[in-house]
Amino acid sequence: MRIALLSYRSKPHCGGQGVYVRHLARELAVLGHSVEVFSGQPYPDLDEVALDHGVRLTKVPSLDLYGEPNPFRTPRPREIRDWIDVLEVATMWTAGFPEPLTFSLRMARILKARRDDFDVVHDNQCLGWGLLDIQRRGLPVVATIHHPITRDRTLAVKAARGWRKLTAIRWHAFARMQGSVSRRIPALLTVSKSSEVDIRKAFDIEPGVIETIPLGVDTEIFRPRGERVAGRVVCVASADAPLKGVSYLLEAVAKLGAERPVELVLVSKLDPEGPSARMINDLAIADRVSVVSGLTDAELGELISSAEVACVPSLYEGFSLPVIEAMSCGTPLVVTTAGAIPEVAGADGEASLHVPPMDSGALASAIGRLLDDPALRTRLGAGGRARVQSRYSWSAVAARTAAHYTRAIAAKTTGDARADS
């Protein structure tokens, strides 16, 4: 098949969307399919295997209004190329997030001229109005929804204070568009049964439309290694996103640090003026917390394998790549029972200890229990590695996704034939 794989932003080494695109594109190509990735900034990193198998990257540049080191910048007049750019700036100026919509409009324009180059279009979480134009022009469209953005909106509004609540509501206004578009796309994918239930409720989608295909992990890169650093806890999360629950983990580290040596390595891009940085200072745990970012997959695998405990303190997850990466490394986990995390991590005591979300005391107790019990760490780590090897591989994800494409193409062909008759 000739596949157009769309991703409005594809941060290479963290965040589910960029990781999903990189691995799925590679494994689809290894299966013999032709894959062209279309992405806005930040662009994905395509590995050598993908490039050797002919995967192509077509950059679809936005105005990159949220990129480092100058997020929420005002572009120069000479940067404005067309009416879509004007829409992007105007939405940003009015506190909205324009990228899902504007990326979809740019893709509709690109694929209008390249209709005959592809058999199927696979959208990754964009769900913008432009997808419906692509679909109307005869291309089968498949869309992956990792989780409904309404969850992010609810937690962001709850965490905001005063007038910032209105800003949080406005920022997530694109969720209404995503719900409307998703109801008009007949072939939807998600990554967990928990997400499927949440998406159906949030976007009012009928049963039977969404297929669940979990994500995968590279078990060679993410694998157990040698000695682990005593007292080291690792967490891979967007530290300033309320959804990720990092504030509760920082409180737990403060509690633990009063009793024992403990080191938290936080894999995140940390805003020096953001809530997590302020909390680290307020709790006086700067000497116990290290923040790293920009790691390659190999470096991330080495880091996770060096820890005695990995922690996922999220308030909600539609899947959780950090969970399967830690399990693949044989690193025992402390996780919350939020969203799809128990579905991914398995039963309490298989590869992880489970605690309620938003409970720093329970996090501290579970982490401390693991740090004090080498035999328990060994048992949970082995259980996690076995769980990953039996359930999560990118080659299996690609094979099931390709089968879904085949069904979407057949359904579109049958529908067009009925319309013609």
C-alpha positions in Angstrom: 0.0 0.0 0.0 1.0 3.6 -0.5 0.5 5.3 2.8 0.4 9.0 3.8 1.1 9.2 7.5 0.1 12.6 8.9 1.2 14.1 12.2 0.7 17.8 13.0 3.6 17.7 15.5 6.1 14.9 16.0 8.5 15.6 18.9 11.1 13.0 18.2 12.0 11.4 21.6 9.2 12.1 24.0 5.5 12.4 23.8 3.5 9.6 22.3 2.7 11.2 18.9 6.3 11.6 17.7 7.4 8.2 19.0 4.3 6.6 17.4 5.0 8.1 14.0 8.7 7.2 14.0 8.2 3.5 14.9 5.0 2.9 12.9 6.5 4.4 9.7 9.6 2.2 10.0 7.7 -1.1 10.7 5.1 -0.4 7.9 8.0 0.1 5.5 9.7 -3.1 6.7 6.5 -5.0 5.9 6.8 -3.7 2.3 4.5 -0.7 2.2 5.4 2.7 0.8 5.3 5.3 3.5 5.5 9.1 3.3 5.4 11.0 6.6 3.9 14.5 6.5 4.6 16.5 9.7 4.6 20.0 11.1 7.2 21.2 13.6 8.8 19.7 15.6 9.7 17.1 12.9 10.2 13.4 13.6 13.5 11.6 13.4 13.4 8.8 10.9 16.0 6.1 11.8 18.3 4.4 9.4 16.1 1.3 9.0 13.2 3.5 8.0 15.3 5.5 5.5 16.8 2.3 4.1 13.3 1.0 3.4 12.3 4.1 1.6 10.3 6.1 4.2 10.2 9.8 3.2 9.6 12.8 5.3 7.7 15.8 3.8 7.9 18.8 6.0 4.7 20.8 6.3 5.9 23.9 8.1 3.6 25.9 10.3 4.7 29.3 11.6 6.1 27.4 14.7 4.5 29.8 17.1 5.2 27.6 20.1 8.8 26.5 19.4 11.8 27.1 21.7 13.4 29.4 22.5 10.6 31.8 21.8 7.1 30.3 22.3 4.0 32.4 21.6 6.1 34.7 19.4 4.6 37.1 16.9 5.9 36.3 13.4 7.3 39.0 11.1 5.0 40.2 8.3 7.3 38.6 5.7 6.7 35.1 7.3 3.0 35.2 6.4 2.5 33.2 3.3 -1.3 32.8 2.9 -4.7 32.9 4.6 -3.9 29.7 6.6 -1.0 31.5 8.2 -3.2 34.5 9.0 -5.7 32.1 10.7 -2.9 30.5 12.7 -1.6 33.8 14.1 -5.2 35.1 14.8 -6.0 32.0 16.7 -2.9 32.2 18.8 -3.5 35.9 19.5 -7.0 35.1 20.8 -5.5 32.4 23.2 -6.5 29.4 21.0 -4.3 26.5 19.8 -4.5 26.5 16.0 -2.1 23.7 14.9 -4.6 20.8 14.5 -6.8 22.9 12.3 -4.2 24.7 10.2 -2.1 21.5 9.6 -5.2 19.7 8.3 -6.0 22.6 6.0 -2.4 22.5 4.6 -2.7 18.8 4.1 -6.0 19.1 2.3 -4.3 21.5 -0.1 -1.2 19.2 -0.6 -3.2 16.0 -1.1 -5.6 17.7 -3.5 -2.6 17.8 -5.9 -1.4 14.4 -5.0 -4.6 12.4 -4.9 -3.3 9.6 -7.1 -0.1 9.1 -5.1 -1.7 7.3 -2.1 -4.1 4.4 -1.3 -4.8 5.6 2.3 -4.3 8.5 4.6 -3.5 7.9 8.3 -4.0 10.9 10.6 -2.2 10.9 14.0 -4.4 12.9 16.5 -4.9 16.0 14.3 -8.6 15.5 13.6 -8.9 18.9 11.8 -11.6 20.0 9.3 -9.2 19.5 6.4 -9.4 15.7 6.8 -13.1 15.8 5.8 -12.0 17.5 2.5 -9.4 14.8 1.9 -12.1 12.2 2.5 -14.6 13.9 0.2 -12.0 13.7 -2.6 -12.0 9.9 -2.5 -9.1 9.0 -0.2 -9.8 6.6 2.6 -8.9 8.3 5.9 -7.9 6.4 9.1 -7.3 8.4 12.3 -5.6 7.5 15.5 -6.9 9.1 18.7 -4.5 8.5 21.6 -6.9 9.9 24.1 -9.7 12.6 24.0 -8.3 16.1 24.5 -11.3 16.8 26.7 -9.4 15.1 29.5 -6.5 17.6 29.2 -9.1 20.4 29.1 -10.8 19.3 32.3 -7.6 19.0 34.2 -6.1 22.2 32.8 -9.2 24.2 33.8 -9.3 22.7 37.2 -5.6 23.5 37.8 -5.9 27.1 36.6 -6.7 30.1 38.9 -8.9 33.1 38.2 -9.0 34.4 34.7 -6.6 31.7 33.5 -9.5 29.3 33.6 -11.0 31.1 30.6 -7.7 30.9 28.9 -7.5 27.2 29.5 -11.0 26.7 28.1 -10.2 28.8 25.0 -6.9 27.0 24.4 -8.7 23.7 24.2 -11.5 24.9 22.0 -10.2 22.7 19.2 -11.6 19.7 21.1 -15.1 20.5 19.7 -13.7 20.3 16.2 -11.9 17.0 16.9 -15.1 15.5 18.2 -17.1 16.6 15.2 -14.5 15.3 12.7 -14.0 12.0 14.5 -17.7 11.3 14.2 -17.4 11.6 10.4 -14.4 9.3 9.9 -15.5 5.7 9.7 -12.1 4.1 10.5 -10.7 5.1 14.0 -7.9 3.6 16.0 -6.9 4.0 19.6 -4.2 2.5 21.9 -6.1 1.0 24.8 -9.6 -0.2 25.8 -9.7 2.6 28.4 -9.1 5.2 25.8 -11.7 3.6 23.5 -14.3 4.0 26.3 -13.3 7.6 27.0 -13.2 8.6 23.3 -16.7 7.2 22.7 -18.1 9.1 25.7 -16.3 12.3 25.0 -16.9 12.4 21.3 -20.2 10.6 21.1 -19.0 7.8 18.8 -21.0 4.7 18.2 -19.8 1.3 19.3 -17.8 -0.8 16.8 -16.2 2.2 15.0 -13.0 2.3 17.1 -10.4 -0.5 17.0 -7.8 -0.8 19.8 -4.2 -1.4 18.8 -1.7 -0.9 21.6 1.7 0.9 21.2 5.0 -0.9 21.1 8.5 -0.6 22.4 12.0 -1.5 21.0 13.1 -4.3 23.3 16.7 -4.1 22.2 17.1 -0.4 23.1 15.0 -0.6 26.2 16.5 -3.6 28.0 17.9 -4.5 31.4 21.6 -3.6 31.8 24.1 -3.7 34.6 24.2 -2.2 38.1 21.5 0.2 39.2 22.1 3.4 41.1 21.0 3.1 44.7 18.1 5.3 45.5 17.5 6.4 41.9 13.9 7.0 40.8 13.2 8.0 37.2 10.1 9.7 35.8 9.5 10.5 32.1 6.8 13.1 31.9 6.0 16.7 30.8 6.7 18.2 34.2 4.5 21.3 33.8 1.4 19.5 32.4 -1.1 19.0 35.2 -2.2 15.8 33.6 1.1 14.1 34.3 0.9 14.5 38.1 4.6 15.4 38.6 3.7 17.8 41.5 2.6 14.8 43.6 5.8 12.9 42.8 7.9 15.9 43.9 6.0 16.0 47.2 6.7 12.3 47.6 10.4 12.8 47.0 10.4 15.5 49.7 8.8 13.1 52.1 11.2 10.3 51.2 14.2 12.6 51.3 13.6 13.3 55.0 14.0 9.6 55.7 16.6 8.2 53.2 18.9 9.0 50.3 16.8 9.3 47.2 17.5 10.8 43.8 14.8 11.7 41.3 15.8 12.0 37.6 13.0 13.8 35.8 13.1 13.4 32.0 11.4 16.6 30.9 11.8 20.1 29.4 11.4 22.2 32.5 10.2 25.8 32.4 12.5 27.7 34.9 9.5 29.9 35.7 6.9 27.1 35.7 5.1 25.3 38.5 7.4 22.3 38.8 10.6 24.5 39.1 8.9 26.6 41.7 7.8 23.5 43.6 11.3 22.1 43.6 12.6 25.3 45.2 9.7 25.6 47.6 10.2 22.0 48.8 14.0 22.5 49.0 14.7 19.3 47.0 16.9 20.8 44.3 19.8 18.7 45.6 17.6 15.5 45.1 16.1 16.3 41.7 18.0 16.2 38.3 16.2 17.3 35.2 17.4 16.1 31.8 16.0 16.5 28.3 16.9 15.9 24.6 18.0 12.3 25.2 18.2 9.8 22.4 16.3 6.5 22.7 19.6 4.7 23.6 20.4 7.3 26.3 16.8 7.1 27.7 17.0 3.3 27.8 20.3 3.5 29.7 18.9 6.0 32.1 15.7 4.0 32.9 17.8 0.8 33.3 20.1 2.6 35.8 17.2 3.3 38.2 15.9 1.2 41.0 12.4 2.4 40.5 10.4 4.1 37.7 7.3 6.2 38.5 4.3 7.2 36.4 2.3 9.6 38.6 -0.2 10.7 35.9 -3.8 11.8 36.6 -4.8 10.3 33.2 -3.1 8.3 30.4 -4.7 7.0 27.2 -1.8 4.5 27.0 1.6 5.3 28.5 4.9 4.7 26.7 6.9 5.4 29.8 5.2 2.3 31.4 6.2 -0.1 28.7 9.7 1.5 28.3 10.3 0.9 32.1 8.9 -2.6 31.9 11.1 -3.4 28.9 14.1 -2.2 30.9 13.2 -4.6 33.8 12.8 -1.5 36.0 10.0 -2.0 38.7 7.3 0.6 38.6 5.1 2.7 40.9 2.1 3.8 38.9 -1.3 5.4 39.5 -4.6 3.7 38.7 -5.5 6.5 36.3 -6.9 5.9 32.8 -5.3 3.1 30.9 -2.2 2.7 33.1 -3.4 -0.5 34.9 -4.4 -2.0 31.6 -0.9 -1.4 30.2 1.1 -2.2 33.4 -0.9 -5.3 34.4 -2.3 -6.3 37.8 -0.9 -4.7 41.0 2.1 -6.8 41.9 2.9 -8.1 38.4 5.3 -5.5 37.2 4.3 -2.5 39.4 2.8 -1.3 42.6 -0.5 0.7 42.2 -1.5 3.8 44.0 -4.4 6.2 43.7 -3.8 9.3 41.6 -3.2 12.7 43.4 -1.8 11.0 46.5 1.7 11.9 47.3 1.7 9.9 50.5 0.8 6.7 48.7 3.5 7.4 46.1 6.1 7.9 48.8 5.1 4.8 50.6 5.2 2.6 47.5 8.5 4.0 46.3 10.0 3.5 49.7 8.7 -0.1 49.8 10.5 -0.9 46.6 13.7 0.9 47.6 13.8 -1.2 50.8 13.0 -4.6 49.1 15.6 -5.9 46.5 13.7 -9.2 46.1 10.4 -7.4 45.2 12.3 -5.1 42.8 13.8 -8.1 41.1 10.4 -9.9 40.8 8.5 -6.9 39.5 11.3 -6.1 37.0 11.3 -9.6 35.6 7.5 -9.5 35.4 7.6 -6.3 33.4 10.1 -7.5 30.9 8.1 -10.7 30.3 4.9 -8.7 29.9 6.5 -6.5 27.2 8.0 -9.4 25.3 4.6 -11.1 25.1 2.4 -8.2 24.4 4.1 -5.1 22.9 6.2 -5.0 19.8 6.2 -2.4 17.0 6.1 -5.0 14.2 2.9 -6.4 15.6 1.4 -2.9 15.9 2.3 -2.2 12.2 0.8 -5.5 11.0 -2.5 -4.9 12.7 -2.5 -1.3 11.5 -1.9 -2.3 7.9 -4.8 -4.8 8.2 -7.0 -1.9 9.3 -5.9 0.1 6.3 -7.0 -2.8 4.0 -10.4 -2.8 5.6 -10.7 1.0 5.3 -9.8 0.9 1.6 -12.2 -1.9 0.9 -15.0 -0.1 2.7 -14.3 3.1 0.8 -14.3 1.2 -2.5 -17.5 -0.6 -1.8 -19.2 2.7 -0.7 -18.0 4.4 -3.9 -19.3 1.6 -6.0 -22.7 1.8 -4.3 -22.8 5.6 -4.9 -22.0 5.1 -8.6 -24.7 2.6 -9.0 
